[in-house]
């Protein structure tokens, strides 16, 4: 089984942290986001992964080589310019089309659920694509939603494609399953360029009578999803990380990472040091950083020799 992690974006919503590394290379409890995803995929039976790279590509390759599962081959697809989700998949067609089905997921989240069961559902429906949705009425208003017919077929994609006959909806969490036949319908006018898989590729297919594009909605009990798209979300992921049973023995297995403070709200990366009279609350300090004496701050990240608050403004 093969998968692809989409990781070539510029990470503009995560700036200024993404001026230092690519967003999927950001450490959560000392382990890069991309490594969490690779360990999850390995636990679900995926045996080869593609990763597309552009922004701070070297930080991605380092994160994967140092923290990814050693028995999971990773193939890199470098993009001179970002190709979008659809363009990235098209560029990896020769790799992905050898797996039926193949999995695609965003590189800016942590996730855990029964992927094997979703694959079975995809095969039983003989679907061209299956989108994973979360039943979350509050967050789908913020992030947008996918509308489904009573049969489970997709009828609406956010506010961009709407064919009516919607029965229910859910929050798209960035994971989809494709059958290789989907490549037969690649938009010819987008060949080699940048485009999005949902709106530019799958969207036009929905109007066809035999469209087999489905959504599968899971509850928060069955789907653990932690978005890491903004500085505030990144900080929250570190301070309240998911259980991640696919990591052995625990998420804190990264050597040298410490959780400190009376409320366990200070994450200190391996090799990081606090000098005299430092006071930090609800903070993350990246590995090998030295926080100077008498430094005080709350709710942010110390990285690259300075402090970044979760609202993107520095304080000292």
N, C-alpha and C positions, 0 to 999 in steps of 0.2 A: 504494500500500500504506500502511495506517495502523497505528499502534501506540499503546499507552498505557503510560506509566511511572507506577507506583503510588508516590506520594511524600507522602501525607497523614498518615502515621503520626507519633506523638509522639517516637519515637526514644528510648524510656526506657532501653534497654540501652546507649546511647551517652552517656548523661548522665555528666558535666556539660557535655560539648562541645555537646550539642543544646540546652542553655540559651542558647547563643549564636546558632546557626543551625540550620536544618533538616538532618537527616542527609544527604540527597542533595546538600546544598550544601557539605559538608565538602571542603576542597581536598586532592587527591592530586597531589603535584608541582606545586602551584599551580593545578591545573585541578579544578573541582568535580566530584564523582562524577556528577552529573546530566549534565554536559557530556560526560564520557567516554561515557556511554550514548547520548547523542544522536548523537555522531560515529559510534559503532558502527552504530546503526540507519541512519544516512544512507548508510554504506558498503555496507549490505546491501540497498539499494533502497527503504527506507521514505521516503516523501515528505511525510508529515504525522504529527504526534505530539500526543497529548493528555497532559496532566500534571495530576493532582489535587493540590490544595494545601490545607493547613490550618495546621499548626504552622510558625511563622516563614515565612509565605508570601512576604514581601518578599525574604527572602534567596534563595529559590528563583528568583523572577523576575529578580533581579539576576544570579544565577549563570548563568542561561540566556541572558539578553540579552548578557552580556559574554563568555561562553565557548562558547556553543552554535554549531553550524554556521549561518552567516548565510542559507543557502538552504533551511533546513528550518523550515517554519511550525510553531509550537507553540501549541496551544489550551489554555487554563487552565480547570479545573473546581474552583471554590472550594467547600470543604465547611465548613459552620458547625460541625458536629461530625464526627469521623472516621466514615466509613461502612463501614470494612473493605474488603477486596479485592473482595468481591462487590457491595457497595453502591456502591463507586466505579465499577465497570464499568457497573452499571445506570444510574447518573447520566449516564454518557457514551454511552448506547446510541445516540442519534441520530447521533453522530459515528462510532462504531465500526462500526455496522451497514452503513455505506456501503463497507466494505472486506471483500473475501472472498478470503482470510481476514484477520484482524487479529491483531496480536501484543501480548501483555501481559507486562510484566516488572517485577520489583521494583526500587526505586530505591536499594537499599543494597548494591550490588555492582558489580564491573567484570566484563565478560564479552567473550569473543571466540570465535566458531566460525562454521561455514558455515550461516547462517540460511536462505539461499536453498534449500539442500539439504533442510533440515527442512521448509520450506514445501512443497517438491515431494512429500516423503513424506506429509505431511498430506493433500495433495490426492489423491494416488494411493489412499490408504486411504478417502477420502471421510469423513474423521473429523470429528466434532463438535468435539473438542478434542484437542490433542497436548501432553503435558507433557514438558519437557526434563529428562533425568536424567543424573547423572554417576556413572560406575562408580568409587566410592570407598568400599570396605568400612569404612575407619576413620572417616571423617567422617559417614557415614550413621548410625552408631550415636549420634553426638552430635546431629545435626540431625533425624533421622527419615528415613524412606524411603517410597517408593512401590513397591508390589508389582505385578508384571505377570504375566499369563498367557503361555503360550508364543506366542500370537498377537500379543503386544504390547499387548493391552487391559489397562487398569487394573483390578486386583482388590482392591487395598488402598491406603488413604490413611493413612499413619502408623499410629497405634493407634486411630483414630477410626472407620474404615470397613474391614471385612474380610469379603470374600465367599468367601474360600478359593480353591483352584485356582491358587495363586501358583507361578510357575516361576522368577522372578528378581526382583531389586529394584534400585533405584538411588536416589541422593540427588537430591531435587528442588531445582533451583537457582533457582527463582523465575521462569522464563520459560515461557510457554504460548502456544499458538496456538489461536484459536477461529474457527469458521465462524459467520457471523451468525445462523444458525438456532438457536444456543445460547440466544439471547434468548427464543425461544418457550417455553423451559422455566424461565424465571425463577421463583423461589419466590414465589407470590402472597402468602403470609403475611409476606414480608420486604419488600414494596413500600415504597420510600422510607426504609427503615431500614438499620441496620448489619448486615452478615453477610459470611461468608467464601465465596469462590468454590469452593474445593476441597471443604470438608466440608459446607457448607450448600446448595450448588448442584449441583456435579458428583457428590458422594457419593450422593445419592438416585437419580441417574440410572443408576448402575452396575448396579443390580439388574434393569434392564430388559433384555429379551432382545436388543434391537437397539441396545444402548448402543455408541456408537462413540467411546469415550474411550480414547486410546492414550497410551503413554509411549514415548519414544525415548531409549535409553541410549547415551551416548558416553564414550569413554575420556578420560583426562586429556591425551592427545596431541591429541585432536580438539576438546576443549572446555577453554578457559582460563577459570576461574571464581575470582574473588577476592571473598569475602564481606567486607562492611564493616558489621558489625552491632554491634561492641563497640570500646572504645578500643584494646584490644590488636590487633584485626584492622585497625583504621584505621592504627595505627602501622606494622604490618607491610606494608600496601599501599604506604605512602610509601617505606619503606626497601627494599622488594623489589618494585617495581611490575611489572606485566605488560608484555610487549613492545608491545602495542597497535599493530599495523601499520596500522590504519585511521586513525591520527593522522599528520598530515604536518607536518614531516618525522619528528618523534619526540615521545614524551610530554613531553620537556623544551622544547617549542616555546613554552611560556608565557613571555612576556618578563619578565625580572627574577628569575625563580626560580633559586636556586643550590643545588647539591649540594656540601657542604663536608666537611672532616674527612679524616683519613688513611684512614679506612675508608669514606668517602663515606656517612656515617650521620647527617648533619645537613642537613635540608631547610630552606632559608631562603627564605621567601616574598618576592615583589616588594616593595621598599620597607622591608623589615625591617632592623633594625640591631642589632648586638651591641656593647655598650659594653665598656670595658676589662676584661680578665681574665675574660671569660665562658668557661666550660667546659661544653659540652653534648655528650652522646654519645647516639646513637640517639634523636634528637629531631626534632620538626617545629616550626618557628616560622612562624606565619601572617603574611600580608602586612601591612606597615606596623607591625608590633610592634617595640617597643624593649625589648631584654633588658638589665636594669640591670647595672652593673659588679659584678664578683666573683660573679656568679650561677653556680651549679653544679647540674647535674641530669643524670639519665639516664632514657631510656625514657619519653618523654612528649611533651606538646604545650604550647607557649607560645602562649596565645591570650587575647584580652580582658584583657591586662595581667597575667596570672598564669600559673603553670605547673600543668599537670594531668598526673599520671603515668598510665601505661597501666593502673594498678590503681585509678585514680580518686582517689588521695590526693595532695595537693600537697606538694612538697618545696622547700626553699630552702637 
